[in-house]
Amino acid sequence: MTTPHPHRPRVGITCDLIPHNNLQRSAAPTPYVHAVARAGGVPVLLPPVPALARELLDACDALVLTGGDDPRTEPFGVPTHPKAVPIHPDRQAFELELIDILKNERPETPVLGVCLGMQLMALAAGGSLDQHMPDTIPRTAKDHWEQPHQIQPEPRVEPNPIPTGEVQSKHRQRVEHPGSLRVLARAHDGVIEAIDDPARAFYLGVQWHPERTPSAPLGDELFQKLVQAAIS
């Protein structure tokens, strides 16, 4: 596999399926595109076509699993919460297929999962979700919906790639258990904010939105680390 330039790896960005004029439109928020470009990568938008997951992944040197609405949890043995807003089934099937291919065939490929992306990473690793935070943590659930809030790295993880700082997030659900993945950081109320696989060079999931978090160490620098891992 070759890249357009040795210092500009191709970074796949997963798209959502959005209704538009009685059709489905594949689209990704432009802040992801700009964040990848600022980091020195070439953004490549990936339409959610499950049957072409391997071919689309072959065009990429790294991957960003973007944010979105909520996973459907029936494939993981749990009913989907009635207040959930499920993502399109093609998107879920596509992104889980990407995660599976990378685990079994390309574990060296750098991956950054954002919000929904992190949740899918946890589910694929045998983890579980709290599907409606307003029910389980009613006093602080609002802190995670379009509100800046602090996160703290897990003290037992050394060295920890996630620093203390303020992040921007927007989610109703949270990772309850990360499965085989490792917890790197939590919010003030115990919500898991970052997970990784220490056996892989760069396989990181964050619950916040680094593409629109002003703090560089918790924002742009995560994309820079993703791109650098693809170059290494």
LINQUI-V280714 format. One record per backbone hydrogen bond with DSSP energy under -1.0 kcal/mol. CO is the residue of the C=O (numbers start at 1). NH is the residue of the N-H. Records with the same first field share a line. If there is no record, write none. Layout:
BEGIN
CO=NH  NH
END
This chain:
BEGIN
5=8
9=42
10=61  62
11=44
12=64
13=46
16=27
18=25
20=23
23=20
25=18
27=16
29=32
30=34
31=35
32=36
33=37
34=38
35=39
36=41
37=40
42=11
44=13
46=15
47=49
49=52
50=53
52=56
53=57
54=58
56=59
57=60
62=12
63=112
64=14
65=114
70=87
73=76  78
74=77
81=84
85=70
88=92
89=93
90=94
91=95
92=96
93=97
94=98
95=99
96=100
97=101
98=102
99=103
100=104
101=105  106
106=109
110=63
111=204
112=65
113=206
114=117
115=119
116=120
117=121
118=122
119=123
120=124
121=125
122=127
123=126
125=180
128=176  177
130=174
132=135  136
133=137
137=140  141
140=143
141=144
142=145
144=171
149=167
151=165
152=186
154=157
165=151
167=149
168=209
169=146
172=133
174=130
177=128
178=181
182=196
184=154
185=193  194
186=152
187=190
191=187
193=207
194=184  185
195=205
196=182
197=200
202=111
203=197
204=113
205=195
206=115
209=212
210=213
216=219  221
219=222
220=224
221=225
222=226
223=227
224=228
225=229
226=230
227=231
228=232
END
